[in-house]
Amino acid sequence: MHRFFKVLPICLLGLVLFIPSALADNTVNRISGNTRYATAVEASKKGWSSASTAVIVGGDAYADTISAIPYAYQKNAPVLLTNKKNLSSETKNRLKELKTKNVIIIGGTPAVSNGVATQIKKLGISVKRIAGNTRYETAAKVANAMSSTSKAVVANGFVYQDSVAVIPYAAQNGYPILFTNEKTLNSATSGTIKSKGIKQTIVVGGTNSINSKLFSKLPSPTRITGKNRYDLSVNIAKKFSLRTSNTYIANGFRYPDAVIGAALAAKQNKAIILTNGENLSKEPRTFIGDKNIKYFSIMGGTPSVASKVANQLKNPAVGKTIFIDPGHGDQDPGAIGNGLKEKDVNLDIAKRLNSKLYSAGALPVMSRSNDTFYSLEERVKRGANAKADLFISIHANSYTPSSNGTETYYDKNYQSANSKRLAEEIQPRVVSAFGTRNRGVKTAGFYVIKNSKMPSVLIETAFITNSSDASKLKSATLKDRAAKGINDAVSVYYR
Ligand SMILES: [Zn+2]
């Protein structure tokens, strides 16, 4: 028995050490090469180990690439890019590795020269070209080479960002992607709609891309729009319920990576979402949070999608709506002491938390962002209206001058266990940030945490009425550290 008791603490230690590795951040992979050609090669490696047929397009010809992908999908062919004058060396090597026997060049000689075709033939590969004089004609010819279908995607041929997210859906369903300009349907496009017997069209983009008059002339059209390119990509994924278990992420302003990513997403039956390359855009954040997506593949290197975005995606709290409620405001100063008003301290910490959460990939919403008063009912209502995932109320304490320390409250009314878990992540981090006495995690029926239905906590950061605690609440460095602690706690909570 004695031996058993000696072993037990070691077992517990083992368990404690094991838990952090079992609870993981989100998984983020990156598919990239040093050039757009190399990135396309890397993408092909994720989808194909060999390919008797490959599709080759010009590295600058996004329209040709977009129209090529549904066709390439039908041929189970990877899409590779080339420099227009010379077959890019990465692409040449990849054709050999794939043991490719047939290459289909899509696009005219301004995009892929005859010299490139000759270089491919010299590898012992047969070459066919599908090309028209314009992007409209090329897309029409590609559509005619595809299996029969009654549906097509129609997009503005000069607005690549409209098409990216719909490419996997179009490819998997065998729908060609046809091009138009904003106002008039090109004869090649209208001819193909007729000859293929297209009865329904999916229009991607707003009226700036395809105006209402032209839209109404298309066969049974359905339009998908967005407030911006990021929003549109999300709306496409939602509209077609695209599989998001592992989602591709691309910079909405870098077409080579985005379009090549769409080709791979098609092959793998995944969605591709666009973002700003420097900071994960709001619309994809919301989508990721709603869908609880945990696995991501980034298209392109850090010039395309920065490390910051990769870190935001890795954060298990990415896209979660975090409601921050700085207590009191305006005519209600809260606790007063040692030259401090509680309302100001609460707001200062809340603003720091807001910026850290946003920078980390979450979607913070503040009950107040200036010296305004809202009732407790109003704060609860705002949290509910924001569809917040978590509610964090920030306060400072007051009592006798000798009372000091930090405490975090939760209520048992709603989400008791989760609220407690959140409080337990926050409390030690705030204590360590301020170097305050740890008064522990407690329960109390404070209005905002009693009535908020999501997991909710109320932090009493320190005592304004205690001179030592107050000096800590005056320190910008310590308040920043406390905000960082709460931000870290939110991430850990979601692991
Ligand atoms: Zn208060």
Boltz pocket constraint, residues with backbone or C-beta under 6 A from the ligand:
constraints:
  - pocket:
      binder: B
      contacts: [[A, 327], [A, 328], [A, 334], [A, 335], [A, 342], [A, 394], [A, 395], [A, 396]]
      max_distance: 6.0
